[in-house]
Amino acid sequence: MNDPQLPLRPNIAEMEGYVPGFQPPDAHTWIKLNTNENPYPPSPAVATAIAGELGGEGENLRLYPDAGSTRARAAAAEAAEVYAYPPEWVIMANGSDELLNNLIRAFADPGDEVAFVEPSYSYYATLVEIQGARARRFHLDENFNLVDFPARYNGKVFFLTSPNAPLGFSFSRECIADLAARCVGMLVVDEAYADFASTSAMDMVHEYPNLVVTRTFSKSYALAGMRLGLAVAHPQVIAALDKIRDHYHLDRLALVAAEAALKDQAYLHQRVEQIRATRERFSAALREGGYTVIPSQANYVFAIPPDRNGEGVYTRLKEHKILVRYFARPNLCHGVRISIGTPEQMDAVLQVLEV
């Protein structure tokens, strides 16, 4: 039987989809360090809030959620130590991926240029292709500085992942300020891992109208299963993103989970400090065993074995039911990205690697 001739857009018919990290069906039998999930549960306030929203028989689920995410945006505004912006500067999202997608939709026509760093989050390329825009990649030198970035960049959107995924380093605030001044279009600083870092561009949004900072709840807040994110930008940008998002893009349970998580900053800090401490101890042990470990500001490390055979490390760990992330691309195949789990999980990795 011949495949039907569907009227797909040519770029959709020809493109390859994004491939996320492997999710084993029996995940509870693995040590899963390949998707940068938080090894600890979310704040207890989250489960309490979800149970309260469900009620005895889930009565509230028959009602549409608040389309404007009013209370969650207000909770972000109240977390002044993190966000420090009034609600009209904040938008909630169905994961930060929704924001990345909508930023391209809002600012780039088909054929327009959208740029990002290579290596960084590979989903950017997929989103650019979906929109029919043109992707441009800026590379890094051995000191993680951008190579050949123009004095005046005329692309519509430039995505900068800081801390960088998968390498883990952060771009300095001075670098981000310089890029914001050089970008004619929008500079989007994707801070998915910034809660684990010592620096952030969040407070710089006031100064640069073309700067957007995105965050996710999947990592530091341990809510990957709820699909939550937010962005901070000037109100004109937020208003534009509000126009093009799905009108009920967050369900009732996600909204109360976001609000509860945002209000429990003490729990967030406690878990972040645990992960940071484990990250430093694990990195030191790998270095003592001859590995090169890029200093990380995230909840993962990029580790390079002495023989520079990243696939060998990946395979060896997988044989012991430990998953890490291996990238076959030429600029990354010499190492592996290892999410930071509990101290016991990281000890298991070290034992298998005999370091």
N, C-alpha and C positions, 0 to 999 in steps of 0.2 A: 504494500500500500504506500503510495506516494504521500509525503508530507504536504499538508495544505499550504497554499501560498497566502500567508497572512500579511496584512499591510503594516508590518512593523517598520519603524524608523530604521534606516540602514545602520546607524551607529549602535542601536540597541541589538539588532540582529547579529552584528559582528563582534560586539564587545565580550570580554570575559568578566564574569561577576567576581565580586570580592569574596575571598575564601577566608573565613574566620578561623581562629585556632581550634584544633580538634577537640570535640566534646564527646568523650567516651560514654556509651549508654550506661555503663556500670561505674559511673564516676566515683562512687563511694569506695571502690576498691583500689583507686589510684591515688597517688600524690600528684595533684594537678597544679602545676606551676607554669602553665603555658598561656594563660589569658589574663594575667595580672589581677585576678580576683583577690579580694580581701580574705585572709584566712580566718577572720573573726566575724561573729554575727553583728548585725547593726545594733544601734542603741535599743535597749529594751523598750524605750518609749515608742519605737516604730510599731512593734507587735501590738502594744496596748492601743495605739491609735487605729490600727487596721481592725482590730477586734471591735473597738467602739464604733467604727464606721459601718461595719457589717451588721451590728446589732444582733438580736437573737436569731432572726431568720433571714438575714441579709436584705432586710426591707429597703435599705437605701439604694441597693443596686438597681432597682427599677427606675431610678431617677438619673437624669443626665448630671454629669459633674459640672462644676463651675468652669465655664469656658475661659474665663480670664485668669484662672489660677490665683485668685486674689489673696487668699490667706498664705499660700506658699510664697508668693512674691513678697508679701509683708514680712514673713519670717526671715527671708533672705536679707531684707533691708534691716531687720532688727539685729541680725548677726553682724554688727558693725565692724568687729575685729577682722572679719573675713571679706565682706562685700562693701559696706560703707556707702551704699547708694540708695536713694528712695525708690519705691516700687516701679515708677515709670522708667527707670533706667535698667530694669531687670525683666527678663522673659524666661519662663519655664519651658521645658521641652521634653519630648519623648526621647530621652537620651540625647547626649550632645551631638550625635550623628544627625538628628533632625535639624539642629541649628546649622551644622556645616552644609547640609544640603540646601537649606532655605537661604543661606547667605549667598550661595552661588546663584540660586534662582532669582534672588532680589537684585543682584548687582551685575550679573554677567549674561549677556545675550549669547545665542549660538554663534560660535566663531570668535568670541572674545577670549582673551588670555587670562588664565587663572594659574597661579604659581604656588609651589611648595618646595620644601627642602627634600633632597634625596641623600640619605634615607630619612624617612619619617613615616607617618601613618599612611599606609598604602591605600586606604579607602578614599583619600582625596582624589586620586586619579580616576577611580570608578565614578565618583560624583561628577567630576568634570566631564567625563565621557557621556554620562547620562544626559547632561544638559546640552551636549553638543558644543561645548566650549573647547578651547585649545589649552592643553597642559604645558607648562614650562617648569623645568626642574632646576633648582640651584643646588650646587654641590658644596661639600665641606672640605676644608683642607685638614691636615693632620692635627691642627689645634682646634678643630671644630668651629672655624670661622667660615662665613659664607664666601664663596668664590665668585667673583665677577658680578656681584650685585650692582646694578647701575646707580649712578648718582641720582637719577630720577626714574623711578619705576612706574610705567604707565599701565600695567596690567590692572584688571578690575578687582581682583582679590589675591592676596598673598597669605597663605596659611603657614604659620610658624608654630611648630609643636615645641612647647617648653614647659617642663622637661621633655627632651627629645625622646620619641619612641622610634626605634628600640634601644638607643644608645644610653639614655638616662641622664645626660648632662643638661644643664639649663643655660639658656642665653641670658646674658647680663641685662640689667635694666637699661644700661647705657646703649647697648646694642639695639634693644627694642625701641627706645626713644629715637635712635638714629634711623631705624627702618620706618617708623611711623612718619617721620619728617620726609623721607625719600619716596614714600608710596603715594602716588596720585590717587589710587583706589583704596580699598579697604585692607587694613592689616588685621588679620584674625589670629590672635595668640591663643592657641588651643592648650589650655592648662588642665588637661585631664588628670595630671599627676601632681599638681602644684601644692596640694596639701602636705605632700611628703618633702617638699623643697624648702630651701632657706630664703627664696626670693620669689616675687610675683609681680606681674604687671597690672594687677587689678586696680590699684589706686591711680594709675596713669591714664585711665579712660577719661577722667575729667579734662585732661590737658589736650588730648588728641581726638578730635571728632571722628576720625577715620579708624579708630582703634576699637576692636571688639575683643573681649576676653570670654572664652567659653570654659565651662566646668562640667564635670560629670559627677553623679552620685554613685557610680558603679564601683569606684576604687576606694577612696578614703571613707565614704559613708557605708560601704558594704551593701549597696543596693543594686547590684548588677541585674538582679532578677526583676526589678521594678521599672527599669528603663526610664531614668530621670536625668535631666541635665538642666543647665541654665546658662544664660549669657548676660553680660553687662555691657552696655553701650549707650551712646547718647540717645535721648528719647526719640529722635527722628528715626534712628536705625531700629529701635525697638518697635516703634509704630509700624514700620515697613514689614518687619518680621511677623508682627501680629496679623497683618493683612493676609499673609500667604500661608500661615500654618493651618492645619486642620482645625476646625472650630471647636471640637471636643477632643483635643489631642492627648489629654492625660485623664486616666480614669480616676474614680473617686478614691480608690485605695492608694494609688500612686501619689495623689495630692496630699492625703493625710500623712503618708509615709515621709514625703519631702518636708512637710511642715515640722513633724516630730523630730526628724534627723537634724534639721537646721537649728532647732531650739536646744538641742543637747550638744553644745560645742565642747563641754567638758569631756564627754565620752569620746568624741572625735579626737581630741588632743591625746587622750590616754592611749587609744589604739594606734594612732599615728606614731607616737613615741615608741611604742612596742615594736612596730614594723621598722622604724628607723634604726633602732638598736640592733635588731636581728640582721638588718641589711649590712650594717658596719661590721658586725662580728663575722658574718658569712663571707663578706668581701675580703676581710683580712685573712681568713682561713684559706680561701682560694689562692690569694697572692702568695701565701707561705708555701702552697703546693705547686707553685710555678706558673699559675694562670695570670694573665693580664686582665684586670678588671677596670673598666672605665668608671671613674668616680660618679656615683649615681645620686640623683636628687629625686628619684622616683621609688616606686615599690617593686622594683626589679633591678637586676644588674645585667649588663652585657659582658659575658665572660669568654675569654679567648684562651684555649688550651695551649700548652707549649708547642704542640705539633700543628697548631692552627687548623685543626680538622673539627669544625663545629658539628658536622654530621655524625662523626664518630662519638662525640659526647652525647648528642641527642639519642643515638641508637642504643648506646650503653645504658643510659638512664631508662629508656623506654623498656628495655628488657627486664628492668626491675620495677616496672609499673610506676615510673616517675615521668611525668610529661613536662617538657620544657619546649620553648619555641625555637625552631631552626628555620632560617631563611636561606634559600638556595641561591639568592642573588649574589653576584660576584663580590659586591662590596660588603657583604654580611656573612658569607658562608664560612668564614674563618672562626666564628664564634656562635654562641647561643644566648638567647635572652631567658633569664631565669627569674620568675616571679618570686617575691619574698613571702614565704608561708610562715608557719609557726616555727619556733626554734627546733622542735623535734623533727619537723619536715626537712628543714635545712640541714640538720645533722645527718639525716638519711641520704641526702644528696652527697654530702661530703664523704660519707662512708662508701658509697658506690664508686665515687671518683677517686677514692683512696688518697685524699689530701687532708 
